[in-house]
Amino acid sequence: MSIRGQTKKHRWLLQEGLLGIEDLEVSHVLPQELLDRKTKIQTELPKILEELYWHKRSKLKLAAERRC
């Protein structure tokens, strides 16, 4: 699996984990462990999205340079 594929899979896993925690949060008071996990996911997701953005942009730039 490529780095981009791994990053996308990691992003998906984090998003699924966050959704699960948020679903629990609606009906229950979360223990500190889950609150910490939620905070970690919320700080990690933007970093992954930025990494995917720059990877995609570099691929587009390289493709544009090859056409010239």
Residue, then its C-alpha position, 0 to 999 in steps of 0.5 A: m500500500s502506498i503512503r497516500g493509501q495508508t494516510k487515507k486509511h488512517r484518516w478513515l479509521l480516525q473519523e470512524g473512531l471519532l464518530g463512535i465516540e461522539d455517538l456515545e457522548v450523546s447518550h452518556v457522560l464519557p470517561q476521561e479516557l474517551l475524552d482524551r482520545k477524542t481530543k487526540i483525534q481532533t488534533e490529528l485529523p487536520k494534520i492528516l488532511e493537510e498531508l493529503y492536500w500537499h501530496k495531491r498538490s505535488k502530484l498535480k504539479l508534477a503532472a503539469e510539469r510533465r505536460c510542458 
